[in-house]
Amino acid sequence: MFKLKAENGRNNICGQRLTQIRHEKNISQRQLARMMQIAGYDVDHHFIRRIENGERFVTDIELIALSKVLSVKLTDLIDDTIPIIKSDD
């Protein structure tokens, strides 16, 4: 079985952009998690932290939810300059 990862070892290509956007909007991880909860998504600040640290894979549904809550385009969250590698397990 293989896992897709970014070349930098992260499990997603949106975490760094999420951090940047969150800082630009002056929103803490807890505040973003609360915004997600108000919008009906069951997450906590650990969810945000793990995405930003590249520890967590992110689904397309989660990306759409984050883009809506942050009022940004979906493509703003994706850093498509990060190379993706395939590693075999």
C-alpha positions in Angstrom: 0.0 0.0 0.0 1.3 3.5 -0.8 0.7 6.9 0.8 0.8 10.1 -1.1 2.8 12.8 0.7 4.4 16.0 -0.3 8.1 15.9 -1.0 8.7 17.8 2.3 7.1 14.9 4.2 3.8 16.6 5.0 0.5 14.9 4.6 -1.1 17.8 2.8 -0.3 20.8 0.6 -2.7 23.2 2.3 -1.4 23.5 5.8 1.2 26.2 5.2 -1.3 28.3 3.2 -3.9 27.8 5.9 -1.5 29.2 8.5 -0.6 32.1 6.3 -4.3 33.0 5.6 -5.2 32.6 9.2 -2.4 34.9 10.3 -3.4 37.5 7.6 -6.9 37.5 9.0 -5.6 37.6 12.5 -7.5 34.5 13.6 -6.2 32.0 16.1 -6.5 28.2 15.7 -9.1 28.1 18.4 -11.1 30.9 16.8 -11.0 29.2 13.4 -12.1 25.9 15.0 -15.0 27.8 16.7 -15.9 29.4 13.3 -16.0 25.9 11.8 -18.2 24.7 14.7 -20.6 27.6 14.2 -20.8 26.6 10.5 -21.8 23.1 11.6 -18.4 21.3 11.3 -17.3 19.1 14.2 -13.7 20.1 14.7 -11.5 21.5 17.4 -8.2 23.4 17.5 -6.2 20.2 17.3 -7.8 19.6 13.9 -6.4 23.0 12.7 -3.0 22.5 14.3 -2.5 19.0 12.8 -3.4 20.3 9.3 -1.1 23.3 9.6 1.8 21.1 10.9 1.2 18.7 7.9 0.4 15.8 10.3 -3.1 15.3 8.9 -4.5 14.4 5.5 -7.2 16.8 4.4 -10.3 15.8 2.5 -11.9 17.8 -0.3 -14.9 18.3 1.9 -12.7 19.8 4.7 -11.0 22.1 2.1 -14.3 23.4 0.9 -15.5 24.0 4.5 -12.3 25.9 5.4 -12.5 28.0 2.2 -16.2 28.9 3.0 -15.5 29.7 6.7 -12.4 31.8 5.8 -14.1 33.4 2.8 -11.3 32.5 0.4 -11.3 30.7 -2.9 -10.6 27.0 -2.7 -7.5 27.5 -4.8 -6.1 30.0 -2.2 -5.7 27.1 0.2 -3.7 24.9 -2.1 0.0 25.3 -2.6 0.4 23.6 -5.9 4.1 24.4 -6.0 4.9 21.6 -3.5 6.0 18.5 -5.3 4.1 15.3 -4.5 5.9 12.0 -4.1 4.6 8.4 -3.9 6.2 6.3 -1.2 5.6 2.5 -1.0 4.8 0.9 2.4 
